[in-house]
Amino acid sequence: KEKTWEPDNIEEFKLLGNIISYTVDLSKVGCACNLAFYLISMPARDMQGNPSAGTNRQGQPPYYCDANMVGGQWCPEIDIMEANNHAFQATLHRCDPAVNHHYSFCDRGGCEQTTRTKANAYGPGSDYNIDTTHPFDVETEFLKNDGMLSGMRTTLRQEGRVEVMEHSNCN
């Protein structure tokens, strides 16, 4: 039987003030590949605030939305990990204030933090602080201030070595 998407069956994670942690092995995910782990604020909503399956979904499932409008509808997105064995990036995307839970614009580029800006921070081999030829741990904290998301902190850990990406200056 074909699985159907229903807006009431989409799981919502309560992450504000909490942490997502996992171990990842990117040793075989080379250049030109992108292993992505991201969260979006589904279901998309129409101008009246009703769940919207969308009309120009570009191959995405019903009710899909993101900060790049890939499925034809906008909504907040958090890229927990976009990575391969040469670069790791995490990005907060913000949207204009919603009206009836409907978003009319989001920042496509977002507020990214990446290992590419730190020399010898991340890559394949023992010359790097995080050696991607071996698994490593990732911890993403969702920081809050006055009950609102105030930033994100991504920490990569491997055998006592640490790389931190702060998202505290994302306005």
Secondary structure, DSSP 8 states (H G I E B T S, - for coil): ------GGG------TT-EEEEEE--TT--TT--EEEEEE--S-B-TTS-B---S--TT--TT--BTT-TTS-B--EEEEEEE-SS-EEEEEE-B---BTTB-S-B-SS-EEEEGGGSTTSEESSTTSSEETTS-EEEEEEEEEETTEEEEEEEEEEETTEEEEEE-TT--
